[in-house]
Amino acid sequence: MRCHIVIAAVFWSICVDSRKIRGISLSYKRFYRERKTFLCIDGSKMIPFEQVNDDYCDCEDGSDEPGTAACPGGRFYCTNLGFRPHYIQSSRVNDGICDCCDASDEYNSHARCQNSCRNLGQRERADVEGQMRTLDEGLRLKQQLIEEGVLLWREKQAQLRDLQQVAEDLQVKLEEHRRRKHEADRLKEQTLTAREAGDNGHRRQNSTVTSIFQILDSNKDGSITVDEVQAKVAFVQDEERALSDDEAVALLGGGHQMDLSMFQHTLWDSLRAGDSVKIKGTHGVADSLVDEDPNIKAAEMAAEREAADLKKVEEAYETANMEISDLRNKLTIDYGTDWEFLFLNNQCYQLKVYEYTYTLCPFNQVTQKSAAGTEVSLGKWGMWAGTPENQYSQMRYESGEPCWQGPTRNTMVTLTCGTETALRSVREPSKCQYIMDFQTPVACQPVLKQQGVHSEL
């Protein structure tokens, strides 16, 4: 209700003094300097100054009632000395609920508000000081991780150069071992061919006959019997079937035993032809001589040795190239402007939430494992997805396992400043879309400290 001054100027002055200009900030004081008239801040209307905060809305912008609830959409300024000042909706003024910690919004209500600004300010300053200490420690640890990251990056580069040199050396060895194996195979084949062809004349022929005879003569008594033939000779087409006595006798020329001379003109011819019978466990006469002839045995062993050596070099060369490829892939990842995130590579962090265990392996993948042991992929490393001001504030992991009748699983990891590196929280705000809070010193930013201090001044 307006205060109407109709008697004298002294009474008008008393009325104005009794009505304190509430609800305005220091920056707006200039609009409320005591004078005979008041200009609405939007410039739309001029009213007598006595109508300011008279609980009646005269200005369209509500500027004449900063300390009452008269104007819809108006704002009341809580000074909150000792704490943070802020605005509230003017409709909350004198509504019986304490909104300002200094109780200035309930100056004319039944509410009994206590001024709690000092306690709130102390608590907030303690929280801010704790955050500043955490930030200081985080920045200190970040600097250490930056230095370690630079060293680790240089080590990775040196490791790559070393591996490339190893691969080049192995390639030279590989070509040499391939040449040596080829030569050993050629000599082996040449030795076998010469043996079979009888390049050394009748003496070589006799040596071959004698060698085969000795293979069949198990008891070394100078003769081959039916039992010895049955033990050492088999049909080419049916090696598993044992020779009958009659078949063995037939191979012995009709008798039950034979000496070397008779062997050379009977069973030897059948074995050398190789179309009906052979020595058991061999592919022919030449194969049966490998263990008997020193030249063939030496050639065979040399070929086997070269093949084994070549395989070792091939495996070493393949391993070196795989390591080079893996290291190159790792070095192409963006680990931050100072390689501060490099230490996270090859590390994994876990957090159990109810019956699930979540595992974050930075720059690799995110998984979820149930209590029953079933593990599903929540995404593979995709990219940095932070803001333009700080692109390293978020990680995106994409193309996880598909949900039942839903999208593929994806995870967004938000990095926050802390003195420890740990996975702090996991939630699923929408189906198969996960959000993780990952705390680490390398997420601490000096600009945060400056802003935090500035906001408190």
Secondary structure, DSSP 4 states (H G I P E B T S, - for coil): ------S-HHHHHHHHHTS---S--GGGGGGG---SEEE-TTSS-EEEGGGTTSSS--STT-TT-TTSS-STT-EEEE--TTS--EEEEGGGTTSSS--STT-GGGTTSS------HHHHHHHHHHHHHHHHHHHHHHHHHHHHHHHHHHHHHHHHHHHHHHHHHHHHHHHHHHHHHHHHHHHHHHHHHHHHHHHHHTTTHHHHHHHHHHHHHHHH-TT-SS-EEHHHHHHHEEESS-TTSPPPHHHHHHHTTTSSEE-HHHHHTTHHHHHHH-SSEEETTSSSHHHHTTTT-HHHHHHHHHHHHHHHHHHHHHHHHHHHHHHHHHHHHHHTS---TTSTTGGGTT--EEEEETTEEEEEETTTEEEEEETTS-EEEEEEEEEE---SS-GGGEEEEE--PBPTTS-B-EEEEEEEE-SS-EEEEEEEEETTEEEEEEEEGGG--HHHHHHHHHHH-
